[in-house]
Amino acid sequence: MTAHPPLSLRALFPRLVLPLALLVACAAVWAQDRASTLAPVTISAKANREPAEKSYRRMVRGMDLFERRHALAPDATLRFKLLPRHRDTDMRDIELNVLGTNAEMSVPVAPDNTFVLQRDQRALAENAMVVPDRRRGTMTWRTEIRTPGLPPQTRRLGDLRLECEVGMEAGLVSNHRSLFDRVLGAVVQTPSYCAGKDPRYLFFSDQPLFGVALVSGQRRETLPVGQLYAAASDDPAYKDDLPFCDCEVLLDRSYFLPLGDRSWPDDTLVEFEFMAGGGVNEGQRVGPIVPGRSTRADVAAAFAQATQIRFDSGYEVWVDKDKPPRRRRQDEENVEVAERVILVDPSGLVTRARLRLPSATH
């Protein structure tokens, strides 16, 4: 979501409390700073009146950080990427320009909607904006840092760590549901956020996801389903929150990573299991549910209390979790439990399933 957590604060920051006085004070500083730094912007007649613009200065700051932190992804290059937020957003033939008081520079956008920015001192001096010919709220922005030559359906963890840091420094993620969210976003929109214990920076895969695993040498760990789909399985009100999340139409591609867990080295591979393709994983029987044979009705009968997440594609993910123990140690905020995750395709057939045990035992 944004530089701050993408969905409801009750789901992602259950213990966060900010005094009202501090909130108002921070809001005032944030608003004053923004008003004093933004230069007038001349927008061509082709552009919309409320474009999905970003600060050129901040994006260049992200480029500078990429150079300083290049050791995280030594063989990778930096590109920026445009992604849809609305179902009806046309992502074809996007025109992108850097526009200031007098500075104007066209930015070529590749067919995959990635681009690079050139450094321009006049645009920096005028605090120019990077302006696409699309309306505000219809698109989101990310960085794309990829090491070449990786196995299919994988990414490199160091690349993604750097994507998060550059994305935060460049101010690419923006969701403004309320004054509270805006002020909170100003607090956490720094690269150091990515090294925290549980950063909620949303990544998007190339295809809809069923599972994500980390692999380093002989160590392999499947991420809990709460790290997928913008934590929708843990948020009963996720449908109400989606319009305020830049994952709205990319929910089935979204995932978090334990970026701050340095027990996973930068060369760790992030492996993706996609919803479509690769056939049916018939060997992954979960209770009475057998992929390739069981149906949606079978899942509903076997796991009546399961959480159901429906996607625009027609796919559904059903999540059934054990209840956490009643007694927890004082240092335990989130206790892992066994979870059963089942994928139902648009025809109503179960095509994938997995049982994930708590990390201490699986």
C-alpha positions as CSV (number, residue, x, y, z in Angstrom):
1,M,0.0,0.0,0.0
2,T,1.4,2.9,0.5
3,A,4.6,3.6,2.2
4,H,2.5,2.8,5.1
5,P,0.5,-0.5,5.5
6,P,-1.9,-1.1,2.6
7,L,-5.1,-2.2,4.3
8,S,-7.0,-1.2,7.4
9,L,-5.0,0.0,10.4
10,R,-6.9,-2.4,12.7
11,A,-5.5,-5.3,10.7
12,L,-1.9,-4.2,10.2
13,F,-1.2,-2.0,13.3
14,P,-3.4,-3.5,16.1
15,R,-1.3,-1.9,18.9
16,L,-0.7,1.5,17.3
17,V,-2.0,4.6,19.2
18,L,-1.2,8.2,18.4
19,P,-2.2,11.1,20.6
20,L,-4.6,13.4,18.9
21,A,-2.4,16.4,19.6
22,L,0.6,14.8,17.9
23,L,-1.6,13.8,15.0
24,V,-2.8,17.3,14.4
25,A,0.7,18.8,14.8
26,C,2.1,16.3,12.3
27,A,-0.7,17.0,9.8
28,A,0.0,20.7,10.0
29,V,3.7,20.2,9.4
30,W,3.1,17.8,6.5
31,A,0.6,20.2,4.8
32,Q,2.9,23.2,5.3
33,D,5.9,21.4,3.9
34,R,4.1,20.2,0.9
35,A,2.6,23.6,0.1
36,S,6.1,25.3,0.4
37,T,7.9,22.8,-1.8
38,L,5.6,22.2,-4.7
39,A,6.3,24.5,-7.7
40,P,3.6,25.5,-10.2
41,V,3.2,22.8,-12.8
42,T,2.2,23.4,-16.5
43,I,0.2,20.5,-17.8
44,S,-0.4,20.1,-21.5
45,A,-3.9,20.1,-22.9
46,K,-3.7,16.3,-23.4
47,A,-3.2,15.7,-19.7
48,N,-6.0,15.3,-17.2
49,R,-6.9,18.0,-14.7
50,E,-6.0,15.6,-11.8
51,P,-3.1,13.5,-13.1
52,A,-1.5,10.6,-11.2
53,E,1.7,12.6,-10.8
54,K,4.8,12.1,-8.7
55,S,7.6,14.4,-7.5
56,Y,10.5,14.4,-9.9
57,R,12.8,15.4,-7.0
58,R,11.7,12.4,-4.9
59,M,12.1,10.0,-7.8
60,V,15.7,11.3,-8.4
61,R,16.3,10.8,-4.7
62,G,15.3,7.2,-5.2
63,M,17.7,6.9,-8.1
64,D,20.5,8.3,-5.8
65,L,19.6,5.8,-3.1
66,F,19.8,3.0,-5.7
67,E,23.3,4.0,-6.5
68,R,24.3,4.1,-2.9
69,R,22.7,0.8,-2.1
70,H,23.5,-1.0,-5.3
71,A,25.4,-3.7,-3.4
72,L,22.0,-5.2,-2.5
73,A,21.5,-6.0,-6.2
74,P,24.9,-5.6,-7.9
75,D,23.9,-7.0,-11.3
76,A,20.5,-5.3,-11.5
77,T,19.3,-2.0,-13.1
78,L,16.6,0.3,-11.9
79,R,13.4,1.0,-13.8
80,F,10.2,2.5,-12.6
81,K,6.9,0.8,-13.4
82,L,3.2,1.9,-13.8
83,L,0.5,-0.5,-12.7
84,P,-3.3,-0.3,-12.8
85,R,-5.5,0.6,-9.8
86,H,-8.9,0.5,-11.4
87,R,-10.5,-2.3,-13.4
88,D,-11.2,0.0,-16.3
89,T,-7.8,1.7,-16.4
90,D,-6.3,1.6,-19.9
91,M,-2.6,0.9,-19.5
92,R,-1.9,1.0,-23.2
93,D,0.1,3.9,-24.9
94,I,0.7,5.9,-21.7
95,E,2.2,9.3,-22.3
96,L,4.6,10.4,-19.6
97,N,6.3,13.8,-19.1
98,V,8.4,15.7,-16.6
99,L,6.8,19.1,-16.2
100,G,7.9,22.1,-14.3
101,T,7.4,25.8,-14.5
102,N,9.4,25.9,-17.7
103,A,11.0,22.5,-17.9
104,E,9.3,19.9,-20.1
105,M,10.8,16.5,-20.9
106,S,9.1,13.5,-22.6
107,V,9.7,10.1,-20.9
108,P,9.4,7.0,-23.2
109,V,7.3,4.2,-21.6
110,A,8.1,0.6,-22.7
111,P,5.4,-1.8,-23.7
112,D,5.6,-3.4,-20.2
113,N,4.9,0.1,-18.7
114,T,8.4,0.5,-17.3
115,F,10.6,3.5,-17.8
116,V,13.8,5.2,-16.7
117,L,14.2,8.9,-15.7
118,Q,17.0,11.1,-17.0
119,R,18.6,13.6,-14.7
120,D,17.8,17.2,-15.5
121,Q,19.0,20.1,-13.4
122,R,16.4,22.5,-14.5
123,A,13.6,20.1,-13.7
124,L,15.2,19.5,-10.3
125,A,15.5,23.3,-9.6
126,E,11.8,23.8,-10.6
127,N,10.6,20.9,-8.4
128,A,9.0,19.4,-11.5
129,M,6.4,16.6,-11.5
130,V,6.4,13.3,-13.4
131,V,3.0,13.4,-15.1
132,P,1.2,10.6,-17.0
133,D,-1.9,11.2,-19.1
134,R,-4.0,9.2,-16.6
135,R,-6.1,10.5,-13.8
136,R,-5.1,10.4,-10.1
137,G,-6.1,7.2,-8.4
138,T,-6.3,5.1,-11.6
139,M,-2.6,3.9,-11.4
140,T,0.0,3.0,-8.9
141,W,3.8,3.2,-9.2
142,R,6.6,0.8,-8.2
143,T,10.3,0.2,-8.8
144,E,11.5,-2.7,-10.9
145,I,15.0,-4.0,-10.0
146,R,15.7,-7.4,-11.5
147,T,18.9,-9.5,-11.6
148,P,19.1,-11.1,-15.0
149,G,19.4,-14.9,-15.5
150,L,17.3,-16.1,-12.5
151,P,15.3,-19.3,-12.8
152,P,11.7,-19.0,-14.1
153,Q,9.1,-17.9,-11.6
154,T,11.6,-16.5,-9.1
155,R,12.9,-13.2,-7.9
156,R,15.9,-12.4,-5.8
157,L,15.4,-11.1,-2.2
158,G,18.1,-8.5,-2.4
159,D,16.5,-7.0,-5.5
160,L,13.2,-6.7,-3.7
161,R,14.8,-5.3,-0.6
162,L,16.2,-2.5,-2.8
163,E,12.9,-2.1,-4.6
164,C,11.3,-1.3,-1.3
165,E,13.9,1.1,-0.2
166,V,14.0,3.0,-3.5
167,G,10.2,3.0,-3.7
168,M,9.9,4.5,-0.2
169,E,12.6,7.1,-0.9
170,A,10.9,8.0,-4.2
171,G,7.4,8.3,-2.6
172,L,5.8,6.0,-5.1
173,V,3.1,4.4,-3.0
174,S,0.2,6.7,-2.1
175,N,-3.1,5.8,-0.4
176,H,-4.9,8.7,1.4
177,R,-8.0,7.3,3.0
178,S,-8.0,9.8,5.8
179,L,-6.0,12.5,7.6
180,F,-4.8,9.8,10.0
181,D,-3.5,7.6,7.1
182,R,-1.8,10.6,5.5
183,V,0.1,11.5,8.6
184,L,1.0,7.9,9.4
185,G,2.3,7.6,5.8
186,A,4.6,10.6,6.3
187,V,6.0,8.9,9.4
188,V,6.8,5.6,7.8
189,Q,7.7,6.7,4.3
190,T,11.4,6.2,4.7
191,P,13.8,3.5,3.4
192,S,14.5,2.3,7.0
193,Y,10.9,1.1,7.1
194,C,11.9,-1.8,4.8
195,A,14.3,-3.2,7.4
196,G,11.7,-3.3,10.1
197,K,10.4,-6.5,11.7
198,D,7.2,-6.8,9.6
199,P,7.2,-4.2,6.8
200,R,3.9,-4.0,4.9
201,Y,5.3,-3.0,1.6
202,L,3.3,-4.5,-1.2
203,F,5.0,-6.3,-4.1
204,F,3.2,-7.5,-7.2
205,S,4.0,-10.6,-9.1
206,D,3.7,-11.1,-12.8
207,Q,0.7,-13.4,-12.5
208,P,-2.0,-14.2,-9.9
209,L,-0.4,-16.1,-6.9
210,F,-1.2,-19.2,-5.0
211,G,1.9,-19.4,-2.9
212,V,5.3,-17.8,-2.3
213,A,8.4,-19.6,-0.8
214,L,11.8,-18.4,0.3
215,V,14.7,-20.7,-0.7
216,S,18.3,-20.4,0.5
217,G,20.5,-23.5,0.1
218,Q,18.7,-26.3,1.9
219,R,16.4,-24.0,3.8
220,R,12.9,-23.5,2.4
221,E,10.0,-21.8,3.9
222,T,6.5,-21.2,2.5
223,L,5.1,-17.8,3.5
224,P,1.9,-17.9,5.5
225,V,-1.2,-16.9,3.6
226,G,-1.4,-13.7,5.7
227,Q,1.6,-12.5,3.6
228,L,-0.4,-12.8,0.4
229,Y,-3.4,-10.8,-1.0
230,A,-2.6,-7.7,1.1
231,A,-3.4,-9.7,4.3
232,A,-7.0,-10.1,3.2
233,S,-7.3,-13.4,5.0
234,D,-6.8,-11.6,8.3
235,D,-9.1,-8.6,7.5
236,P,-12.8,-9.4,7.5
237,A,-13.4,-5.9,6.1
238,Y,-10.9,-6.2,3.2
239,K,-13.6,-5.6,0.6
240,D,-14.4,-2.2,2.1
241,D,-10.7,-1.3,2.3
242,L,-9.8,-2.3,-1.3
243,P,-10.8,1.1,-2.9
244,F,-8.2,2.7,-0.7
245,C,-5.4,0.2,-1.5
246,D,-3.3,0.4,-4.6
247,C,-3.7,-3.3,-4.8
248,E,-7.4,-3.0,-5.7
249,V,-7.2,-4.8,-9.0
250,L,-3.9,-6.6,-8.2
251,L,-5.0,-8.2,-5.0
252,D,-4.3,-11.7,-6.3
253,R,-0.8,-10.7,-7.3
254,S,0.2,-8.9,-4.1
255,Y,2.5,-10.2,-1.4
256,F,4.7,-9.0,1.6
257,L,8.1,-10.3,2.4
258,P,10.2,-10.5,5.6
259,L,12.6,-8.0,4.3
260,G,14.1,-7.2,7.7
261,D,14.8,-10.8,8.5
262,R,18.6,-11.0,7.8
263,S,18.7,-14.7,8.4
264,W,17.6,-14.8,4.8
265,P,20.6,-13.5,2.7
266,D,20.2,-11.2,-0.3
267,D,20.8,-14.1,-2.7
268,T,17.7,-15.9,-1.3
269,L,15.3,-16.9,-4.1
270,V,11.7,-15.9,-3.9
271,E,9.7,-18.7,-5.6
272,F,6.2,-18.2,-6.9
273,E,3.5,-20.7,-7.4
274,F,0.9,-19.2,-9.7
275,M,-2.8,-19.9,-9.8
276,A,-3.0,-20.8,-13.5
277,G,-0.6,-23.0,-15.4
278,G,1.4,-26.0,-14.3
279,G,-1.6,-28.3,-14.1
280,V,-3.3,-29.6,-11.0
281,N,-1.2,-30.4,-7.9
282,E,-3.0,-33.6,-7.2
283,G,-0.5,-34.7,-4.6
284,Q,-1.4,-31.9,-2.2
285,R,-4.5,-33.4,-0.6
286,V,-5.7,-31.4,2.4
287,G,-8.1,-33.4,4.6
288,P,-10.9,-34.6,2.4
289,I,-10.1,-32.1,-0.4
290,V,-8.3,-33.5,-3.4
291,P,-7.2,-31.2,-6.2
292,G,-8.6,-32.2,-9.6
293,R,-11.6,-34.0,-8.0
294,S,-13.1,-31.9,-5.2
295,T,-15.4,-28.9,-5.9
296,R,-16.3,-25.6,-4.2
297,A,-19.3,-27.4,-2.6
298,D,-16.9,-29.9,-1.1
299,V,-14.7,-27.2,0.3
300,A,-17.7,-25.4,1.8
301,A,-18.9,-28.6,3.4
302,A,-15.5,-29.5,4.9
303,F,-14.4,-26.1,6.0
304,A,-17.6,-24.2,6.8
305,Q,-15.8,-21.5,8.8
306,A,-13.1,-20.9,6.2
307,T,-12.4,-17.4,5.0
308,Q,-13.3,-17.0,1.3
309,I,-11.4,-14.5,-0.9
310,R,-12.9,-14.0,-4.4
311,F,-10.9,-12.4,-7.2
312,D,-12.0,-10.6,-10.4
313,S,-10.6,-13.5,-12.4
314,G,-13.2,-15.9,-11.0
315,Y,-10.6,-17.8,-8.9
316,E,-11.3,-18.2,-5.1
317,V,-8.9,-18.9,-2.3
318,W,-10.4,-20.6,0.8
319,V,-8.4,-20.3,4.1
320,D,-9.0,-22.4,7.1
321,K,-6.8,-21.8,10.2
322,D,-6.4,-23.5,13.5
323,K,-7.3,-21.3,16.5
324,P,-4.2,-19.9,18.3
325,P,-3.5,-21.1,21.8
326,R,-5.3,-19.3,24.6
327,R,-2.1,-18.6,26.5
328,R,0.7,-16.7,24.8
329,R,4.0,-15.6,25.9
330,Q,4.3,-11.8,26.5
331,D,6.7,-11.5,23.6
332,E,4.4,-13.2,21.1
333,E,2.4,-10.7,19.0
334,N,1.5,-13.2,16.3
335,V,1.4,-16.9,16.9
336,E,1.6,-19.1,13.9
337,V,-1.0,-21.8,13.5
338,A,-1.6,-24.6,11.0
339,E,-3.4,-23.3,7.9
340,R,-5.1,-25.0,5.0
341,V,-5.3,-23.0,1.8
342,I,-7.4,-24.2,-1.2
343,L,-7.7,-22.8,-4.7
344,V,-11.0,-23.1,-6.6
345,D,-10.9,-22.2,-10.3
346,P,-13.7,-20.3,-12.1
347,S,-15.5,-23.6,-13.0
348,G,-15.7,-24.5,-9.3
349,L,-13.0,-27.2,-9.4
350,V,-10.3,-27.3,-6.7
351,T,-7.0,-27.1,-8.6
352,R,-4.5,-26.5,-5.7
353,A,-4.3,-27.0,-2.0
354,R,-1.6,-26.9,0.7
355,L,-1.3,-27.5,4.4
356,R,1.2,-25.2,6.1
357,L,2.3,-26.0,9.6
358,P,3.8,-23.5,12.0
359,S,7.4,-22.7,10.9
360,A,8.8,-24.3,14.1
361,T,7.5,-27.7,12.9
362,H,7.4,-27.6,9.2
